[in-house]
């Protein structure tokens, strides 16, 4: 029984280390130029303080507002924080509204975020 426990611990540990190394390598992978341009344009639309312009940009790249609010990071800030930093209060109001989702604590995976830096 002791040998089975040790084998299980070694298997679980090696599997978790493999998943950590895989996620770290995918985080450092270069971004597709089209996706990078789309995300930069979305961040620029957040600054404009025009909800119509932001919605058009998001729809133009066939993205969803939920995806933008959950996964996009503009200069290490969420789109909501980025809008507040640049006094885009109308877009901040648009980005703040969202849906509430209940998940089991054990089933929650780390959300992949896309970091975009603009001047």
Secondary structure as GFF3:
##gff-version 3
##sequence-region A 1 119
A	DSSP	alpha_helix	2	27	.	.	.	ID=ss1
A	DSSP	alpha_helix	33	47	.	.	.	ID=ss2
A	DSSP	alpha_helix	51	60	.	.	.	ID=ss3
A	DSSP	alpha_helix	65	71	.	.	.	ID=ss4
A	DSSP	beta_strand	72	74	.	.	.	ID=ss5
A	DSSP	beta_strand	77	78	.	.	.	ID=ss6
A	DSSP	alpha_helix	79	85	.	.	.	ID=ss7
A	DSSP	alpha_helix	89	96	.	.	.	ID=ss8
A	DSSP	beta_strand	114	116	.	.	.	ID=ss9
###
